[in-house]
Amino acid sequence: MLGRSGIEVLLAYVALTKPRIIELLLVTTVPAMFLAAGGLPPADLVLWTLLGGTAAAGSANVFNSVLDADIDSSMRRTRRRPMALGQVTRPRAFAFGVVLGVIAALVMGFGDPTVPRPRSPLVANAYYVFVYTLALKRRTSQNIVWGGIAGCFPPLIGWTAVTGSVAWPPIVLFLIVFFWTPPHTWALAFRYREDYKAAHVPMLPVVMEPAPVSWRILIYTVITVAVSLLLWPVAGTGWLYPVVAALSGVVMIVESVQLLRRALAGKVDADLKPMRLFHLSNSYLAIVFIAAALDPLMF
């Protein structure tokens, strides 16, 4: 059995993969599989897809943890991450990321030969590491807009795993995540603006005043809701999905408007209450995608 130190090391390696981010990826993968199958997809296909996707995302997050160790150590939100605390050495963390990447590649290449194995998790992995982490994050305030594309792949992964091809419904799901990512991330960046500033990461709230950032958050939120409603005619869903998407979208827009009002009133930092929108956006994405999964089971 593992002793206390062994358990701590194990937990450190798990933390390197950023499980909460992986949870979000899974929330957008499985519903796409339900939608593609028009009901329950094969259990073994779901298992293989989630295993490969989890390994690929975990690998990308490990490499991100290694490359951003200096940033993590200087920010309150991340200073207790394994690399910042020195719980895992850089060579071992890098090797762990490579192993997870190899596992992802093997899962995507083997298993039941009759089941299509999408390679897009590996593409998302490379995009997250090389485009977002290395090329964009420290150089431009638009980092999360284009770097966030890596997090949009799961719906495509889930859909192509079931059908073996791409269609308009997964593209709509892709775009939902694409437009949802900036307001979600900028809300968090409002809360930790000083941390990002100290770490020299040009998140939009660092380089721009609260009011114009809040306007952008509202615009992206409205677009997100509008795009989410496109899934109704494109995928031919029943009434459950559009009702849930519309109602949850109204709540998101209202909260974005409230954030803008606080910004226009001169509120800053904690007085902006940006975490309300951040947490709400997490729930919104989960609710919309769960509705997309449940709809074909009901109609």
SVG drawing of the C-alpha trace seen along z (x, -y; Angstrom):
<svg xmlns="http://www.w3.org/2000/svg" viewBox="-41 -55 55 60">
<polyline fill="none" stroke="black" stroke-width="0.4" points="0.0,0.0 1.1,-3.6 2.2,-5.5 1.3,-9.1 4.2,-10.5 3.3,-8.1 -0.3,-9.2 0.8,-12.9 3.0,-12.2 0.2,-10.4 -2.2,-13.3 0.4,-15.7 0.6,-13.8 -3.2,-13.7 -3.3,-17.5 -0.8,-18.1 -3.6,-16.9 -6.0,-19.5 -9.0,-17.2 -11.5,-20.0 -10.7,-21.1 -11.0,-17.5 -14.4,-17.3 -15.5,-20.2 -14.2,-18.5 -16.1,-15.3 -19.3,-17.3 -19.1,-18.5 -17.9,-15.2 -20.6,-12.7 -23.7,-14.8 -22.4,-15.1 -22.2,-11.3 -25.8,-11.0 -26.9,-13.6 -25.0,-11.8 -26.4,-8.4 -29.9,-9.8 -30.1,-8.2 -27.7,-6.0 -24.4,-5.4 -22.5,-2.1 -21.1,-1.9 -17.7,-0.6 -17.4,-3.4 -18.1,-6.0 -15.5,-4.3 -12.8,-4.3 -13.5,-7.9 -13.4,-9.2 -10.3,-7.2 -8.5,-8.6 -9.8,-12.1 -8.9,-12.1 -5.4,-10.9 -4.9,-13.5 -6.3,-16.4 -4.3,-15.2 -1.1,-15.2 -1.7,-18.7 -2.5,-20.0 0.7,-18.4 2.8,-20.1 1.0,-23.4 1.8,-22.9 5.5,-22.5 5.7,-25.4 3.7,-27.7 5.4,-26.8 6.8,-30.3 3.4,-31.9 1.7,-29.5 4.2,-30.2 3.5,-34.0 -0.3,-33.8 -2.5,-33.3 -4.9,-31.1 -2.2,-28.7 0.7,-28.9 -0.3,-25.6 -0.1,-23.6 2.4,-20.8 5.0,-22.4 4.8,-25.7 5.4,-23.8 8.2,-21.7 6.3,-18.4 7.2,-17.0 10.4,-17.8 10.3,-19.1 11.8,-16.0 9.4,-13.7 6.4,-15.9 7.5,-16.1 7.9,-12.3 4.4,-11.9 3.0,-14.1 4.7,-12.1 3.3,-8.8 -0.2,-10.2 0.2,-11.3 1.4,-7.9 -1.6,-6.3 -3.9,-8.6 -2.3,-7.8 -2.6,-4.0 -6.2,-4.3 -7.0,-6.3 -5.3,-3.7 -6.4,-0.4 -9.4,1.2 -12.3,2.5 -11.2,2.2 -14.8,1.6 -15.0,-1.5 -13.8,-4.8 -11.0,-6.4 -10.9,-10.2 -7.4,-11.7 -8.7,-15.2 -7.8,-14.8 -4.2,-14.7 -4.7,-17.7 -6.3,-19.6 -3.4,-18.5 -0.8,-19.9 -2.8,-23.1 -3.2,-23.8 0.6,-23.3 2.1,-24.9 -0.4,-27.6 -2.0,-28.6 0.7,-28.0 3.8,-28.8 2.6,-31.2 -0.3,-33.2 -0.7,-33.2 2.2,-35.6 2.0,-37.7 -1.5,-38.9 -4.7,-39.8 -6.6,-37.7 -4.8,-34.6 -7.9,-32.9 -10.0,-33.8 -7.9,-31.8 -6.1,-29.6 -9.4,-28.5 -10.1,-26.6 -8.3,-23.6 -11.2,-23.3 -13.8,-23.3 -12.7,-20.0 -14.6,-17.6 -18.0,-17.9 -16.3,-17.1 -14.5,-14.2 -17.7,-12.8 -19.6,-13.2 -17.0,-11.7 -16.4,-8.8 -20.1,-7.8 -20.5,-8.7 -17.0,-8.7 -17.6,-12.0 -18.2,-15.7 -21.6,-17.4 -23.2,-20.7 -24.5,-19.8 -21.0,-19.2 -19.8,-22.4 -22.6,-24.3 -21.5,-22.6 -17.9,-23.6 -19.0,-27.2 -21.0,-27.3 -17.8,-26.4 -15.7,-28.8 -17.9,-31.9 -18.5,-30.8 -14.8,-30.6 -13.9,-34.3 -16.6,-35.6 -16.0,-32.7 -12.3,-33.2 -12.4,-37.0 -14.7,-36.9 -12.1,-34.8 -9.4,-37.2 -11.3,-40.1 -11.0,-38.4 -7.3,-37.7 -6.3,-40.7 -3.5,-41.8 -2.1,-38.2 -2.1,-38.1 -0.5,-41.6 2.3,-40.5 2.9,-37.4 3.1,-39.5 0.2,-37.6 -1.8,-40.1 -5.3,-38.9 -7.8,-41.4 -8.9,-42.7 -5.2,-43.5 -4.7,-45.7 -8.2,-47.1 -10.6,-49.0 -13.5,-47.0 -16.3,-48.7 -15.0,-47.8 -14.1,-44.3 -17.6,-43.9 -19.1,-45.1 -17.1,-42.4 -18.3,-39.8 -21.9,-40.8 -21.4,-40.6 -19.8,-37.2 -22.5,-35.9 -25.3,-37.0 -23.5,-35.3 -23.1,-32.2 -26.8,-32.0 -27.8,-32.8 -25.4,-30.0 -26.8,-27.6 -30.3,-28.1 -29.0,-27.2 -28.7,-23.6 -32.5,-23.3 -33.1,-23.5 -29.6,-22.1 -29.9,-19.0 -33.7,-18.7 -34.1,-18.5 -37.4,-18.3 -38.7,-21.1 -36.6,-20.3 -33.3,-21.6 -34.5,-25.0 -36.5,-25.7 -33.5,-24.9 -31.0,-26.7 -33.2,-29.8 -34.0,-30.0 -30.4,-29.3 -29.2,-31.8 -31.5,-34.5 -30.0,-34.0 -26.5,-34.3 -27.3,-37.5 -28.9,-39.1 -25.9,-38.4 -23.6,-39.8 -25.7,-42.9 -25.4,-43.2 -21.6,-42.9 -21.6,-45.7 -23.7,-47.9 -21.4,-47.5 -18.4,-48.2 -20.1,-51.4 -20.8,-52.5 -17.0,-52.4 -16.9,-49.2 -13.5,-47.4 -12.0,-44.2 -14.2,-42.3 -16.9,-45.0 -17.5,-43.9 -18.6,-40.5 -17.2,-38.7 -17.1,-35.3 -20.9,-35.3 -20.7,-35.2 -17.8,-32.7 -19.6,-30.1 -22.9,-30.7 -21.1,-30.1 -19.9,-26.7 -23.5,-25.7 -24.8,-27.2 -22.5,-25.1 -23.2,-21.9 -27.0,-22.5 -27.0,-23.3 -25.0,-20.2 -26.9,-17.9 -30.1,-19.2 -28.6,-18.2 -27.9,-14.7 -31.3,-14.2 -33.4,-15.6 -32.8,-12.6 -33.8,-10.3 -37.2,-12.0 -38.1,-12.5"/>
</svg>
